[in-house]
Amino acid sequence: MEDRTWQRIQKYTQLQGTSGQEANIAQAFRADLTPLVDEVSQNGLGGIFGVKNNQSTGPRVMFAAHMDEVGFMVKDILPTGTIQVVALGGWNPLAVSSQRFSLFTKNGIYPIVSASVSPHLLAKDQAITGLKIEDMIFDAGFVDQAEAYEFGVRPGDFIVPDTQTTMLANQKRVVSKAWDNRFGLVTLLEALTQLQGVATPNTLIMGANTQEEVGLRSATAGVEQMRPDIYFAVDSSAADDNRGAQSHQGKLDQGTLLRVYDPTLVTPVRLKEFLLSVAEDNHIPYQYFVSQGGTDAGAAQKALQGVPSVALGVASRYIHTHETVWSIADFESAQAFVVAIAKNLDQSNYELIMGK
């Protein structure tokens, strides 16, 4: 991996921004995107997209990541100074307690932790069952509600995971927060870097939506703004491979994902066949994936008069937590896949996909 790539990975995974609070990520992404494209556009929900124009006729091809990561929002401040929250995105409650976060307020950013019950306070053989996010509290050390207010804490403030990105011992895998979906941002920036000076047979649109984790909220706005002929969501999905089960999908080191189905989208048949031919012709490792969750592709397909859409990406362990483990080889396969699609999706292939 090149130093530039690793620095981008560290930069974007360590930036903090949950749904509705993506300004830090948007600012960095726009600055890195602008030199790689001919023009940059932004919409009212904060989505940012760069366009590489092409002089010849060809389809408008859009690749979109999403900027946000899972987090929390302040719901209420208790008399004790501790904080009740609502979740922004899906969390496993068992993965939340005793973790470090940052509390973003109008007066500054403060360290805060998710509370837990010490084993000394549990009755013998007592287990914590039925744990719910709404029952959890967060603790920034304020002595009471009044002090929290003095420091500027208010309902609606954001709480975002705080952790460092680390290369693991074998130099093949990484642990970080927010690989869902800073993976997409880094992948698109790396693809555009590789495509500098390359004339693709299409108008190439690459960028990122906001608020994906709270209901695919800005993907439709992005499609209506940029008006693509075909749409690729570039996202990270949940790996299920660490217990050795042979039937599970989403395995590390097995290549980029081709998501054929999720509850929001059935991948169009001709689009799937085109993608398979691109992967095989370019010797890019890939794996099929069926998901229980959706991506921005599900929202994009319903925009305009219907846009053929699919989700591409990688499988990563422990997504929607502080510590996601992911494969460098899979990331590189996904990046190569995006570049190969951009180079091969010409008017002829687009017409085949559309059945014209």
C-alpha positions in Angstrom: 0.0 0.0 0.0 1.3 3.4 -0.9 1.9 6.0 1.9 -0.6 8.3 0.3 -3.3 5.7 0.5 -2.5 4.8 4.1 -2.6 8.5 5.1 -6.0 8.9 3.4 -7.3 5.8 5.3 -6.1 7.2 8.6 -7.4 10.7 7.9 -10.9 9.7 6.9 -11.5 6.9 9.4 -10.3 9.1 12.3 -12.4 12.1 11.3 -15.6 12.2 13.3 -19.1 12.8 11.9 -22.3 10.9 12.3 -25.6 11.4 10.4 -26.6 15.0 10.2 -23.2 16.1 11.4 -21.0 15.4 8.4 -19.4 18.9 8.1 -15.9 17.8 9.1 -15.9 15.0 6.6 -17.5 17.1 3.8 -14.9 19.8 4.2 -12.0 17.4 3.9 -13.6 15.4 1.1 -14.4 18.5 -1.0 -10.8 19.7 -0.7 -9.4 16.3 -1.8 -11.9 15.8 -4.5 -11.6 19.2 -6.3 -8.2 18.7 -7.9 -9.2 15.3 -9.3 -12.3 16.4 -11.3 -13.5 19.1 -13.7 -16.3 20.5 -11.5 -17.8 20.0 -8.0 -21.4 20.3 -7.0 -23.1 20.2 -3.6 -26.8 19.8 -2.7 -29.0 21.0 0.1 -28.5 17.9 2.2 -24.7 18.2 2.0 -24.0 15.6 -0.7 -20.8 16.5 -2.7 -20.1 15.2 -6.2 -17.2 15.7 -8.6 -17.6 15.3 -12.4 -15.0 14.2 -15.0 -16.4 15.4 -18.3 -16.0 13.5 -21.5 -16.1 15.0 -25.0 -17.6 11.9 -26.6 -21.1 10.5 -26.2 -21.5 8.0 -23.4 -23.6 7.4 -20.3 -23.5 9.4 -17.1 -22.0 6.9 -14.6 -22.3 7.7 -10.9 -20.4 6.2 -8.0 -21.5 7.4 -4.6 -20.3 6.6 -1.1 -21.8 8.1 2.1 -19.9 10.3 4.6 -21.7 9.5 7.8 -20.8 6.9 10.5 -23.0 5.6 13.3 -23.2 7.6 16.5 -25.7 9.1 19.0 -27.6 12.3 19.7 -28.2 13.9 23.1 -31.8 13.3 24.1 -31.8 14.7 27.7 -29.5 15.7 30.4 -30.3 14.1 33.8 -30.0 15.8 37.2 -26.8 13.8 37.8 -25.2 15.4 34.8 -25.3 12.2 32.8 -26.8 12.1 29.4 -29.6 10.1 27.7 -29.3 9.5 23.9 -31.0 8.3 20.8 -29.0 6.2 18.3 -28.1 7.5 14.9 -27.8 4.3 12.9 -27.9 0.7 14.0 -26.1 -0.4 17.1 -25.8 -3.7 18.9 -26.4 -2.5 22.6 -23.8 -5.0 23.9 -21.1 -3.2 21.9 -21.8 0.2 23.2 -20.9 0.2 26.9 -17.6 1.4 28.3 -16.4 3.0 25.1 -14.9 6.4 24.4 -16.7 9.0 22.4 -16.5 12.7 21.6 -19.4 15.0 22.6 -19.8 17.9 20.0 -21.4 21.0 21.6 -21.6 24.7 20.7 -18.8 25.4 23.1 -16.4 22.7 22.1 -15.7 19.0 21.8 -15.5 17.0 25.1 -14.5 13.5 25.9 -17.4 11.3 27.0 -17.9 7.6 27.8 -20.8 5.2 27.6 -21.7 3.9 31.0 -21.7 0.3 32.2 -22.5 -1.7 35.3 -19.5 -2.8 37.3 -19.4 -6.5 38.1 -19.3 -5.6 41.8 -22.8 -4.2 41.5 -24.3 -7.2 39.9 -25.9 -9.9 42.0 -24.3 -13.3 41.8 -24.8 -15.0 38.4 -26.9 -12.0 37.3 -26.6 -11.2 33.6 -27.6 -8.1 31.8 -30.5 -9.0 29.5 -32.9 -7.0 27.4 -30.4 -4.2 27.2 -31.7 -1.2 25.1 -30.0 1.9 23.8 -32.7 4.1 25.3 -31.8 2.7 28.8 -28.1 3.6 28.5 -26.5 6.7 29.8 -23.3 8.6 28.8 -21.0 10.2 31.2 -18.8 13.3 30.4 -17.9 13.8 34.1 -20.3 16.7 34.8 -21.2 16.9 38.4 -24.8 17.8 37.7 -27.3 19.0 35.1 -26.4 22.7 35.7 -22.7 22.1 35.0 -23.5 20.3 31.8 -25.5 23.3 30.7 -22.7 25.7 31.6 -20.4 23.8 29.3 -22.9 24.2 26.4 -24.4 20.7 26.3 -27.9 20.7 24.8 -30.4 18.1 23.4 -29.5 17.6 19.7 -25.8 17.6 20.3 -23.8 14.8 18.6 -21.8 11.9 20.2 -19.3 10.2 17.9 -16.9 7.2 18.5 -13.3 8.1 19.3 -10.6 5.6 18.4 -7.4 5.3 16.4 -6.8 3.5 13.1 -4.1 0.8 13.5 -2.4 -1.6 11.1 -2.6 -5.1 12.5 0.4 -7.4 13.1 0.4 -9.3 9.8 0.2 -6.0 7.8 -2.8 -7.5 5.9 -5.6 -6.2 8.0 -6.5 -2.9 9.7 -8.7 -2.0 12.7 -10.5 1.3 12.6 -13.9 2.9 13.3 -16.1 4.2 10.5 -14.9 1.9 7.7 -18.7 2.0 7.0 -18.4 4.1 5.0 -15.1 6.0 4.9 -14.1 3.0 2.8 -16.2 4.5 0.1 -14.6 8.0 0.3 -11.1 6.6 0.2 -11.9 4.2 -2.6 -13.3 6.9 -4.8 -10.5 9.3 -4.2 -8.0 6.6 -5.0 -9.9 5.6 -8.1 -9.9 9.2 -9.3 -6.2 9.5 -8.6 -5.6 6.5 -10.8 -7.8 7.9 -13.5 -6.0 11.2 -13.8 -5.2 11.7 -17.5 -7.4 8.8 -18.5 -10.3 9.6 -20.9 -13.2 7.4 -19.7 -15.9 6.5 -22.3 -18.6 8.2 -20.1 -19.2 11.2 -18.0 -17.9 10.1 -14.6 -19.5 11.3 -11.4 -18.0 10.4 -8.1 -19.0 11.7 -4.7 -20.7 11.1 -1.4 -24.2 11.3 0.2 -25.1 12.2 3.8 -27.4 10.6 6.4 -27.3 7.1 4.9 -27.3 5.5 8.3 -30.6 7.0 9.3 -32.7 5.9 6.3 -30.8 6.5 2.9 -31.9 10.1 3.2 -29.8 12.0 0.6 -29.2 9.5 -2.1 -32.4 10.5 -4.0 -31.4 14.1 -3.8 -28.0 13.3 -5.2 -29.4 11.4 -8.1 -31.9 14.1 -8.9 -29.1 16.7 -8.8 -26.6 14.8 -10.9 -29.0 12.8 -13.2 -27.0 9.7 -13.8 -27.9 6.9 -16.3 -26.5 4.3 -13.9 -25.7 4.3 -10.2 -23.1 2.4 -8.0 -23.3 2.7 -4.3 -19.8 2.1 -2.8 -20.2 0.8 0.7 -18.9 -1.5 3.4 -21.0 -4.5 4.5 -21.0 -6.9 7.4 -18.6 -9.8 7.3 -19.7 -13.1 8.9 -16.7 -15.2 8.7 -14.9 -15.4 12.0 -16.3 -18.7 13.3 -15.3 -20.8 10.4 -18.9 -21.5 9.1 -18.7 -22.5 5.4 -22.1 -21.3 4.4 -21.7 -17.7 5.5 -21.2 -14.9 3.0 -19.0 -11.9 3.4 -15.5 -13.3 4.0 -12.3 -11.3 4.5 -9.6 -11.6 1.8 -12.0 -13.1 -0.7 -12.3 -9.9 -2.9 -14.8 -7.2 -3.5 -18.5 -7.7 -3.0 -21.1 -8.0 -5.7 -24.4 -7.5 -3.8 -27.1 -9.3 -5.7 -29.9 -8.8 -3.3 -30.9 -6.9 -0.2 -34.4 -5.8 1.2 -34.2 -2.6 -0.8 -32.8 -3.7 -4.2 -32.6 -6.6 -6.6 -29.6 -6.1 -8.8 -30.6 -5.9 -12.5 -29.7 -9.0 -14.4 -27.8 -7.4 -17.3 -26.0 -5.1 -14.9 -24.9 -8.1 -12.9 -23.6 -9.8 -16.0 -21.7 -6.7 -17.1 -20.0 -6.5 -13.7 -19.1 -10.1 -13.7 -17.4 -9.8 -17.1 -15.5 -6.7 -16.0 -14.2 -8.5 -12.8 -13.2 -11.6 -14.7 -11.7 -9.9 -17.6 -9.5 -7.8 -15.2 -8.7 -10.7 -12.9 -10.3 -8.9 -9.9 -11.3 -11.2 -7.0 -15.0 -10.9 -6.1 -17.6 -12.6 -4.0 -21.4 -12.7 -4.2 -23.3 -11.1 -1.3 -26.9 -11.2 -0.1 -27.5 -8.7 2.7 -30.2 -8.1 5.4 -29.6 -4.3 5.2 -29.9 -1.7 2.5 -27.6 0.9 0.9 -28.1 4.1 -1.0 -28.5 2.1 -4.2 -32.0 1.1 -2.9 -33.0 4.8 -2.8 -31.2 5.8 -6.0 -33.1 3.3 -8.1 -36.4 5.0 -7.3 -35.3 8.4 -8.4 -36.1 10.1 -11.8 -37.7 7.4 -14.0 -35.8 4.6 -12.4 -32.0 4.4 -12.4 -30.3 0.9 -12.7 -28.4 0.6 -9.4 -26.2 -1.8 -7.6 -24.1 -1.8 -4.4 -20.4 -2.7 -4.6 -17.9 -2.8 -1.8 -16.2 -4.9 0.8 -17.1 -7.1 3.8 -15.8 -6.0 7.2 -16.0 -7.5 10.6 -17.8 -5.7 13.5 -19.2 -2.8 11.5 -21.2 -0.3 13.4 -18.8 -0.5 16.4 -15.7 1.4 17.5 -13.4 -1.3 16.1 -14.0 -2.7 12.6 -11.5 -5.2 11.2 -11.1 -5.2 7.5 -8.8 -6.6 4.7 -6.4 -4.5 2.7 -6.6 -7.0 -0.2 -10.4 -6.6 -0.3 -10.0 -2.8 -0.3 -7.6 -3.0 -3.2 -9.9 -5.3 -5.1 -12.8 -2.9 -4.7 -10.7 0.0 -5.8 -9.5 -1.9 -8.9 -13.1 -2.8 -9.6 -14.3 0.8 -9.6 -11.5 1.8 -11.9 -12.2 -1.0 -14.3 -16.0 -0.3 -14.4 -15.2 3.4 -15.1 -13.0 2.5 -18.0 -15.4 0.0 -19.6 -18.9 1.4 -19.2 -19.3 2.9 -22.6 -22.5 3.6 -24.6 -22.5 0.1 -26.1 -22.3 -1.6 -22.7 -24.9 0.8 -21.2 -27.3 -0.2 -24.0 -26.7 -3.9 -23.3 -27.4 -3.3 -19.7 -30.6 -1.5 -20.5 -31.7 -4.1 -23.0 -31.8 -1.7 -26.0 
